[in-house]
Amino acid sequence: MYKISKQFSFSASHILDLLAKDHPCARMHGHNYVITIHLKSNDLDEHGFVKDYNTLKIVEKYIEETLDHRHLNDVIPGHPTSENIAGFIYKRFKPEIPELYAVEVSETPKTSCIYEP
C-alpha cells in the first residue's frame, strides 16, 4: 500500500453555538486551519505516482474560493467543528479523487482530527 498526503491552509471564523454560552468557542473566533488530504493506492500509475500532486490543485482552488477568509457557519452545513469540516471536505472530493481515504483538519498546531470512513 502506498500513501501520500498534501496540506492546504486557510484562515476563517466560526461560532460553535451549540456549546454553553460561557464556553469561549461559543463566541465568534477564528483559526488558521491546516487541511491534510490523505490518499492511498495498492498500485502506482504509469508515472510511478499514487496521484500527481499537481492534480490536487482542485482542492487548493476550492479551499481558496470557498473557505478562506469566510465565516464557516455560512459555508459548512450544520455545526462547523473540525470534525464536520473534515467530513465535509472528504465528501466533497471523494468522487473526484478516488484514492482519497482520509481528511485531517488542524485548528491549532497542537490539535487535529481525522475523518476516515
N, C-alpha and C positions, 0 to 999 in steps of 0.2 A: 504494500500500500504506500503510495506517495501522497504527501500532504504539503500544501503550501498555504500561505496566508498573505494578506495585504491589508495595510492600515490606511484609514482615512480619518481626517479630523474636521470638526466644525464646532462653532460656538452657538449656543441657543439658550433660551429661557424656558422655564416651565413652572407650573404650580401643581403640587400634589395635594389637591383639595379634598381628598378622601381621608386625609390624616387629621388628627386632632388640631384644633385651631392654634394651640400653643406650640405645635411642632414647627421647627424652623423651615422645614421643606413645604409646609402648607402656605408659606408666603412665596411670592414670585422671587425666583432666584435663577441663576444661570450656571452653566458648566462649559468647560472646554472638553467636549466629548472626543473620544477616540473609538472609532468603529473598526473592528478587525473582522474581515471575512475569511473563513477557513474553507479550503477546497481539498478534495481528495479524489484519487483515482487508482485503480489497480494497474492501469496501463498508462503509458505516455503517448502523446500524439506523435505525428510524423516529424515534429521538430524537437522531440525529447522533453516536452512540457506536460504538466498536468493541465495547465491553461496558460496561454501567453498573458503575462501581466498587462500588456498593452490593451488587451480586450476588456480589461476590468475598468477602463475609463468610464464605462457607462454608470458604474456605481459612484465614482467620484463626481460625475456630472449631476447625477440625481441628488446627491448629498448637497452639493453647492447650490443647486437651484431650488431644492425643496426644504432642506433642514437648516442650512447655515444661516445664522442671524435671524432665526424665526422664533416665534413663541410656539413650542411644541404642542401645547394644548389645542392649537388651531390646526395641527397637521396630523398628529398621531391619534387614531381613534381610541376612545376610552381614556385611560389613565396613563400619562406619558412617563412611566417609570423606565429605568434602564432595561428591565426585563421585557416590557412591552415594546420598547424601541427595537430591541434585538429581534423579537419575533416579527415585528412589522417589516424590518429590513429583509429578514430571511424570506418571508412570504412574498415580498415584492420581487426579489431577484432569483429565487429558485427556478422558476420557469425558463429564465434566460441563461442561467448558469447551472446546468445540471450537476456539476461537480461540487456545488456548494453544499456543505454539510453542517455548518455552524456559523453563527454570528456572535461576536463578543462586543460588548459595549462597556466602556470605562467612562465614568463621570469625573473621577479623580485619579491621580497616579496610584492610589492605594486600593481602589475598588474596581471591580468589574463583574459582569455577569455574562453567561454564555447561554444562548438559545441553540439547542441541538435536538431536533425532533427524533 
